[in-house]
Amino acid sequence: MDAFVAKLPRSQLRLADLATRRATEFALTPDAGERQAVAQALGIESVKKLRFSGALTPSGAHDWALSADLGATVVQACVVTLAPVTTRIDETITRRYLAELPQIEGNEVEMPEDDSVEDLPVTLDLATVMIEALSLALPLYPRADGANLGEAVFAAPGTAAMTDEDSKPFAGLGALRDSLKNKGE
């Protein structure tokens, strides 16, 4: 991923060099080779389209807020059949970069409610933010239309295999009901 980031022009912004009274707009649209590098970094088949655009806005004396739109069309392997699955991703990304994060003390820590807050970097790498946001937006278990996992049944030789139907808590009661109906006829 580092080689990909180095290839993207103007993806790294030194925050001290940005205007402090207005937003700095950006737009990243990687070319085909860069999209292939992103796909390899994320372990997916391909990235057909990718765009990350938005603005970095000063917030207070030293803090910054990033608001951006991520648009991508990705191809992943189906978790059942390994057939290619194409997914369209449209996400709004927000990050807040704070010069002074509250210090966390103690051995056990709760996750903060606001997960968009990060430590203020000297240089913000927009390509890294884009790839991170894309990786979080990817479907975890892409499935092709009509793909069904089915049922695999295994048992030791000489024993009856237990099926998913047998493991249901009321399966035995259903069989009992059916046998009582047959006796009553």
N, C-alpha and C positions, 0 to 999 in steps of 0.2 A: 504494500500500500504506500510505503514511503516514496517509491519510484514514481507512482502515479501522482502523488501530491506535488512532487518536484516538477512534473511536466505541466501542470495546470498553470497557465499564466494568471497572475494577479489573484491567486487563491489565498495568499498569505497577506494579512493586514497588520501592520505595526500600529497598535492602538494609540500610541503617543503621537503619531504623525497625522491622525485623523482630525477633522474639524470638530470642535467641541460644542458648537452652537447649532449644528444641523445634522441630519441623518446622512450617512454614507450608503448609497445604494450599490448593490452588486448583483451580478447574474453570472452563474457558471453553467455552461452547456458543454460538457465533455464531448470530444469527437469519438469516432468509432473505436480507435485504439485505446483511448482512455476509458471508454465504457467497458471494453473487454477486460481491462486491468481491474476495474471495479468488480466485475462479475467474478473474476478469479479470486479477488480478495475476500468476497462474500461467500464463495463456494456455490455459486449458482451458475446456470447454463449461459445466460446472456442478459445484458441490459440493452434493450432496443432503443429506448429514449431516456434521457435524464436531463433535468433542469432544476437548478436551485437558485432562486432569486429572492431578494428581499432588501432589508435595510438594517444597518447597525446604527443605533441611536444613542447619543449620550444620555445618561440618566444620573443626575446629580453631579457632584464635582469630579468623581473618579470612576463611576460605574457605567456599564454599557448594557443595552438591551438589543438582542437580535430577534428579528421577526422575519420569517421567510416562508416561501411556498416551495415544497418539494413535489415535483412531478416526475414519474418514472413509469416505464413499461418494462417489466422484467419477465424472464422465462426461467422457471424452476422445474425440477423433475417431480412428477407425481409421487407421493409417498407409497402408493399402492402398486402402480404399473410402471413407473419410471418414464411415462410419456411426458412430453413437454407441456407445461401449464403456463399460460400467459396471464399475467396479472397487471392491472393498472393501479398505480398508487398515487394518490393526491393527499398530501398532508400539509398542515400548517405547523411550522416549527417555531418555538419560542425558547430563547435562552436568556438568562440574566447573568452577567459577569460582574461580580462584586469585588471591590478592592479589599474589603475587610469582611471575610466570612466569620460568622460566630464560631468560636472555638468550642469543640465538643470535648467534654471531660468525662471520665468514668470508663468502666470496662464494658458496660452494655449501653448501646446507643439505639434509639429509635430512628427509623427513616423519616426525614422531614416530609411534610405534606407537599411542599413545593419542590418538585424534582427538576425544575428548570434552572436552578441557581448553581453557578459554578464559580470557581476561583478566577479572578481576573488574570488572564495571561498577558505577557508582554506582546506576543504576536499571536493573532487569532488565525488559525488555518481553516478557511471556509470549506475546503475540500474534505477535511477530516470531519467537520460537523455534518456535511452532506452525506458522507458515507455512513457515519454513525446513525443518522436519522433514517437513512434508507434501510440499514440492517435491522433497526427496530420496527420498521413498518412492513417488512417482508412477512408473508403468511408463514406460520410455523410448519403447517402440514398441508402443503398444496395438494389438491386432489383433482384429477381430471374428471370431466363430466362422465357419469355412469360408472366410475371406478368404485368397486366394492371390495372390501377386505376379505369377506367370506369367513369361513370357519375352518380352523385346522384342529384336528382331533388326534391326540397321541395317547398311547397307553402301553403298559408293559405287556409282553407276550402272554397270552392266556387270560387277560383281564379285559373287562368291558371298558371302553373309553367313556369318559364323562364329557358330555357336550355342554355347550352354553345353556341349552334348554334345561338340562338336568340340574344345573347349579342355581336355578331360580328358586327363591324360597317357597313358593307355593306350587311348584311343579308336582310334588308328591300329593298334595291335596287335590289337584286336578285329576290325577290318575285315580285316586280313591273315589272321587265323585263319579267318574266315568264307570268304574267297576260296580258301584252301588246302583247306578242306573241300569246297567246290563242285568244285574241280579233281579231287579224289580220288574223287568219286562216279562 
